[in-house]
Amino acid sequence: KMRFYLSKADEAGHESDRQRVMMQIVQELCKRPGLNRTGFDMPTIFIPNPTKPNRCVNQIEEVCKDIEKTINQTIQNTLNTLEKDCEKIGALVDEAIWQDNCARSSNYRAVFKGGLLYILSITLPLALMLNMFVGIVSDSTLKSVLGGQGYDMLKMYLAPVRTFWKGVPEDHQLYAGVFLIVLTIVMVLMARASSKLSSTLSRKQKRSLLDKQEYVQSVVKSKKKSLYTEYLQQTVSDHDL
């Protein structure tokens, strides 16, 4: 809010001279729409001179009180805003830490799910290729390379694959192979989509946020209390004066 004051009013001459000055000021203000408003008031102020008496009304005391009131209100609002900002900063840091924890938990699930799909997508074609290789190589060669126990374990692990492939008619084996290739590609794409990770805070960034939160809560907020106490003491002292 803009206010106007007629300074050095004691030097404006007689009362008729001051009225003429006021009229000129009002005429100039009327030419400016932003300053032209109803209820216009212009207090007269000047620094009193004991050796020069003057009949002009001096309203400088009221002006000083208005200024002091405005300053006090501004200080109170600033201190209250400081406390609210400290609480807001603390809440924002807590929210950022919570979101980071949620993102990390989601990343762990994504890694586990994506890894499982990758393993499944690799295991099926690998088992079929291994079964085809075992069917080509003679049993004696496999026994000499793997040993008797290794050969038996390989046969046991490949038994379900061999049973499945034997159950597919020969005229449909090509379609089954194409289906398995398509299924593998789909599983790889699903694994890739499932293993996408969200961005997270580094340990240094997280530590920095917590340090800033602690500083705001322990230093800035306590400083606000001491400033408010100091302001109240000064206000009471000024009132006593």
N, C-alpha and C positions, 0 to 999 in steps of 0.2 A: 504494500500500500504506500503510495507516494503522498508526502505531506509537504506543504509550503510554509515558509516562515519569512517574515519581513525583518531582516537583520539590520542592525544599526538604525533602529527606528528613532532613536533620540536625535539623530542627525538629519532627519527628514524635515525639520523646521516645525511650523505650527501644525495644529490638528488639521487645518484645511489642506496643508501641503501633503500630509500623510494620506488623507482621503483621496487626493488627486493621484498620488502614486499608486494607491490601491486600485483605483479605477483603471489606470493604465495597465496594471498587471492583469486585471480581470479581462480587459478587452483583448490582451495578447493571448490569454488562455482560451478565450472563446473561439479564437481562430484555429485552435488545435483540438480536433475531436477526441483524441485520446486523453486529454487533460480537462476537457469541458465536462463537468458533472455538477449535480445538485449538492447542496449542503457544503458549499465551499467555505473553508475556514483558513485564515492566515494569521496566526498569532504574531504579535510584535515582540521581538527580543533584542536586547542589547546588554552590553556590560556596563553596569552602573558606575558612575563617576561621582564620588562623594563631594568633590569640589564643584560639580556642575549639576545642580538640581534640575530635574526634568519632570514634567507632569504627565509624560507619556506612560501608558501602562506597560510594565515589563513582565512578560510571561515566561521568562527564561527558567524559573523554578519548575513550572508545570512541564516545560519541554525536557528538563533534566530528569524529572520523574518518569515521563513517558519513555525516554531513552533507557533509563535504568530498568524499567519494567520489561521493555522489549529484550534487553540483554539477558535478564534473569530467565525469561521465558525461553529464549534461545538456548541458554545453557542447560536448562532442565530438559528440553526436547533433545538436545545433542547427547546428554548423558543417558537418557532413556533409549534413544536410538542405538547408542553404543552397546548397551546391555542386550537389546534385541538382536543386534548383529552378531554378538558373541554367541548367543544361543542358536542363531541360524547357522553360523559356521560349524558349531558342534554337531548340529543335526545333519548338515550336509556331509560332514566327514563320516558320521555313523552310517548314513545311507550309502556313501561310496564304498565303505568297507563291506557292508552287507551285500551290495551288488557284486563286489569282487568275489566274495565267498560263494555266492550263488553261481557266478560264472565259472569258478574253479570246480565246483561240484558238477556242474553241467559238462565241463570239459572232461572230467574223469569218466562220466557215463558215456560221453561220445567216443572217447578213446577205447573204452572196453567194448562198446557195441560195434564200432568200426573195425576193431581188431578181430572180433569174433566173425564178422561177415567176411573179412579178408581171408581168414583161415579156412572158412567153409568154401569160399570161392576157389581157393587154391587146392584144397584137399580133394575135391571131387574129380577134377580133370587129372590131377596127379595120380590118384588111385587108378583111374582108367588107363592112363599111359603105362603105369607100372604093371597093371594086369596084362596089357598087350605085350609088354617086354618079357614078362614071365612066360607068356604063352609061346613066344618065339624061341627063347633060350631053352635048352634042354635041362631036364632035372638034374642030371649028373654034373653039369657045369655049375648050376646054382648051388648044389650041395658042396662042391669043391671050393666055391668062393665064400659062401655063407656058413658052411658047416651044417651038420644035421639039425641042431637046435635052431639056428637062424633060418634054415629052410622051412622047418615046421611052423615057426612063428609067422613067416611071410605068407605061407599058404593060409594060415588061420585068419590073418588080417585081411587078406584079399578074397576070402571065401564069399562074403556078402556081395562084393562087386562082381565076382565071377558068376554068382548065382543070378544077379540082376541082369547081367549082359546076356547070359544064356537064355533067360526068359524072354528076351526081345527077339521076335522073328527076324530071320536074315533079311527079308525084303523091307523091314522097318528099321534096321540098324542105322542106316544113313540118316533117317529122320530123327532117330534118337540121338545120334551124334550132334546133329545141328541143334536140336533142342538143348542138349547139355552145354554146347558152346554159348547159345543165347542166354541160358540160365546163368552161366558163369559171368558173362558180361554184365547182366543185370545185377548180380550180387556184388560185382566190383563197383559198379556205379552207386549202388545203395551204400556200400561200405565207405566210399569216398564222400557221399553226401552226409552220412551219419557221423563221420569223424571230423567235421568242420568245428574248429575251436573258436570260442569267443575271446576277445581281447581281455587281458587281466593286468592288474597292477603289478609292477615288479616289487621285490622286497624293499628296495630303497624308496620307491614312491609311497608304498604303504607306511613305512616308518616315518617318512617326511610328513604325511598327512596326520599321523597320530601325534607327532611332535608339535605340529602347528595347533592341533586341537588342544593339547595340553597347555601350550603357551597361552592361547586365547583364554582358556578357562581359569588357569592359575595366576596369570600375570595381568592380562588386559582387563578381565572382569573384576579382579580385586582392585586394580587401579581405578576402575570406575567408581567403586565404593569409596575409596579414599578421596577421590576428587569430589564426589557428592557430599561427603562429610565436610571436606574443606570449604566447599561452596556454602553449605548450611551455616557453618561457623562464621564465615565472612558476612553472610547475610544478617545473622543475628547481631554481629559486632557493628555493622553499618546501621542497623535499626536502633541499637542502643545509643550510637553517636547522634 
